[in-house]
Amino acid sequence: MFQPDDLDLAILEHLRSDGRKPYTEIAQALSVSEGTVRNRVARLIEKGIIQIVGLIDPLRMGYDAPAMIGVHVQNADIEEVARAIARFPEVSYLIMVSGGFDLIVEVICKDREHFTRFLNQKLRKIPGVVQTQSFFILRTIKMAYGADPYFQPAEEAI
């Protein structure tokens, strides 16, 4: 198994906060050549350690009904149910968990009507899905990877 070294970890830290940061800036900060950074990043991508993607803020895109859904699965292969759920375009994140639910699903829906259609006409129609519990995301305070969430202080939101 490939183990990133200290230089790889330092490069990853730079890219974690800005995946488009120029390799020349990273190289200068780490006192290595730009070619070294480029080769290291290429190897990290090839090994599947890093993916450089763009994070989208659904609220700024006009999707006003993001939600998390806890899903109970019964009398079905949970992996098969998860694969079926993952195929829906509304699903942005899907994890298998222990505890009160079997799966946690994050969905990004345009509005409450879109969410209702997703829940009733897609998710609950999957064989094995026996119960769901929905949690609308009211405000994102912190996002992964240092991304800035759209955060409107409560006094401005009124």
N, C-alpha and C positions, 0 to 999 in steps of 0.2 A: 504494500500500500504506500502511495506517495505521501510524504510528510513535508508540508511547507516549512522552509527554514525562516530565520529571523528576517532576512531581506524580503522574502515572499510575504510575510506577515505585515511588514512595514508598507509594502506596495499595496496590499489589500486594504490597509487602513486608509490610505490616501483615496483609493477608488471607492471605498465604502461611503464616504461623504460626497463624492463627486465622480461618478463613473466616466465622465467625459474629460476629466482633468488631463491636460497634456502630459505625455510621457516625459517631455523635457523638464517640466516643473517637478514632477516626481523624482526624476533622476537628480536634478539639482539639490532638492531637499535631502536626498539620501546619499549624496556624494558618489553616485555611480553613473555610468553612461546611459544615454537614452536607449541605445541598443540593448543593454542589459535589461532595462525595464520592459521594453517591447517583447523581448524573448521570454522573460519571466511571465508576463501577462498572457502571452500566447500559450505557454505551457499550463498555466493555471486554468485557462479556458478549456484546453484540450483534455485535462484531467477531470474536468467537471467540478472544480473547486469554486469557480466563480462564473457567474453569468452577468453580463452588463446589459441592463434593461432600463427602460424608462418607467418610472412610477407615475401613474395618472391619478389626479385628485378627482374623484367622481363628482363631488359637489360643483367644482369649477367647470365640469363638462355637462352640467345640467341634470345629473343623475341624483335625484333628491330623496331616494329611499334606500340607502345602504342598510343592510341588516346582517345579523348573525343568527343562525338557526341551529338549534340543537336537535339532532335526529336520533330517534330510537329505531333500531332495526331488529326484527324478530322473524324467525323461520326463513331466513335467507342468508346467503353468503355475503358477509359484510363487505368484502373486497369487490364483489360484483355490484353491489348497491353503490359503493363509492365510485366505481368506474362509470356507472350510469349517471350519477349526479355530476361528476366532473365534466361530462360532455355538454352540459348546459352552458350557453354563453354568459348567462347572468352570474355564474359561479366564479369568484375571483380567488377563493382560498378554500381548501377542504382538508380537514385533518381527522384522523381516527384518534379517539381519546378513550381514557378510562374514566369511570365516575358515573355521573347521572345521565350522560348521553353516550352514544356509540360514535357519532360523527358530529363535527361542528362545521358548518358551511357558512362562508361569507358570500353574500350576494350583493350585486350592485344593480339596482332597478331604477328606472326613470322616475317613477312615482308610485304612490300606494296602490293604484290600480294594476300597474305592471307587477308589483310585488305579489298582489293577491292572485293574479293569473299564474305567476310562477309557482306559488305555493300550492294552489289547488289543481292546476292543470298539468303541472310537470312533476314537482317533487313528491307530492302525496300519491301520485299514480304509479310510482316505482314499487314493484312487488317487494315486500319486506319492510317498507317504511310504514311503521305503525303509529308513530306519534312524533309531532314536532313542537318545538317551542321557539318563538321568534323574539328577537331583541333588536329593535330599531336603533341604529347608531345615531345618537343625537349630536355628538360633537367628538371629533378626534383630537385628542390632546397631544399624543406622541405617535409618530409613525416609525416603522423599522428603518434602519440604515440612515438615520439622521435626516430623512426627508422632512420638509416643513409642511405640516398639515394646514389646511385652510382653517384658521382659528379666528373666530369672531368673538371677542369678549362679550360676556352676557349683557352688559349695559348697551353695547352697540347693536345687539341682536333684536332689541325691542323696537 
